[in-house]
């Protein structure tokens, strides 16, 4: 019996479930670069290049390990440009008796392969993706019967399960969460040169040339290309981060600085989400550095929480909520995404810098995504589906299972509070406190009304006012409404009029 073993572009792990079940002596691994996956959204060219280069190197590593690999490049003249059609083509070529594959991370691909299996002339078997620490069944058991699915309590279960940062049955350092220590404003200087960078080798250069030809009009700069694209490089990038950046990551993980696009962030999510790193491998490296005395506990805990807590939690939400989750719109926001999310042509300095960085790097850290571009979209009432699609298109680490809950749930509150207990909205004061953006802005972050007032200040109160019926009973928002209610009528009117002016400019496509 011979089988085809499908490996997708974000499943670049040698011990992924389907490969573990396969027999390298007689089965054939199928991998394919196809337009169907490269164009279902207009991905950032850096992401396309990373995925294809990493796929080619992973295929080569499998062949070096004795596997037979049927690999299709994007410009292969026989390429059918779709995963299901490539499977059928390889089935015809090999005469295989069965197709096996590991569960994809997007409902779109799950349904495509289910439809293929219904029509295929051979049996197709799907394995659950067990690279994650929490299975679908385990997450459902944790979630069933709970009134609120809060990440903090899920995270504690993952700490107990993994033993990470535990002293017996108690959390190391006496606390589960050191987040209050991880909210420092930006430092005066950054003594870290950023994530390890890699010069393109021949394989990467070939992919870059191909991407340049086929995707010339996609948002984002292809060059310079610095990502790691194989396991050896990725492991070096991990070690570099742990040694040089992790010690100060916790303190400044929420900070933003002009000219410092990475601060002390790892940018390892690009590799982790593609399968080139294992979550426990990363977490053990951070824990070992803490136990060795090289990293403070607030940094190690904050970093590990992002992986075994938040990452696992949002995946659980995505699969539990089902295929319609990315299209939810609890607040009925209908505004189109402003053009400056593509052009960076806005007088709001924070938004312009976040978009410019996204364009150049296919990366922005979580506060830039949540409290700058996401915050403005929520305050101004942008349709969350458009916001979701933008994030999916522009970031190299974006796959729907992780991106949709972060955008639809956390950033835009479009799931109605399944993921977050309150909407993540703020005035310009938060951005001013956590960055140096406001010092160079055309708007005055201290000004609350009038022509020069920061749009975040105006839209913040407008958001609270227009959604009062939904949020005034939310205990975490009571102080905000009390502050609003204490304002005199003239000031309230000035704030709302100023916000309406900003919204009118957005509707007309005028510069904001």
BELZIQUI-V638984 format. One record per run of one state. SS is the DSSP state (H for helix, E for strand, L for the rest). FROM is the first residue (numbers start at 1). TO is the last residue. If there is no record, write none. Layout:
SS | FROM | TO
SS | FROM | TO
//
This chain:
L | 1 | 2
E | 3 | 6
L | 7 | 16
H | 17 | 21
L | 22 | 27
E | 28 | 32
L | 33 | 34
H | 35 | 39
L | 40 | 44
H | 45 | 64
L | 65 | 67
E | 68 | 72
L | 73 | 82
H | 83 | 94
L | 95 | 97
E | 98 | 102
L | 103 | 106
H | 107 | 119
L | 120 | 122
E | 123 | 127
L | 128 | 135
H | 136 | 143
L | 144 | 150
H | 151 | 162
L | 163 | 165
E | 166 | 167
L | 168 | 169
E | 170 | 171
H | 172 | 174
L | 175 | 178
H | 179 | 181
L | 182 | 201
H | 202 | 214
L | 215 | 230
H | 231 | 244
L | 245 | 245
H | 246 | 252
L | 253 | 255
E | 256 | 257
L | 258 | 259
E | 260 | 260
L | 261 | 268
H | 269 | 272
L | 273 | 278
H | 279 | 291
L | 292 | 296
H | 297 | 321
L | 322 | 324
H | 325 | 327
L | 328 | 334
E | 335 | 335
L | 336 | 339
H | 340 | 343
L | 344 | 348
H | 349 | 361
L | 362 | 365
H | 366 | 380
L | 381 | 381
E | 382 | 382
L | 383 | 383
H | 384 | 394
L | 395 | 399
H | 400 | 411
L | 412 | 427
H | 428 | 434
E | 435 | 435
L | 436 | 436
H | 437 | 440
L | 441 | 443
E | 444 | 444
L | 445 | 452
E | 453 | 453
L | 454 | 454
H | 455 | 466
L | 467 | 467
H | 468 | 471
L | 472 | 474
H | 475 | 486
L | 487 | 488
H | 489 | 508
L | 509 | 512
//
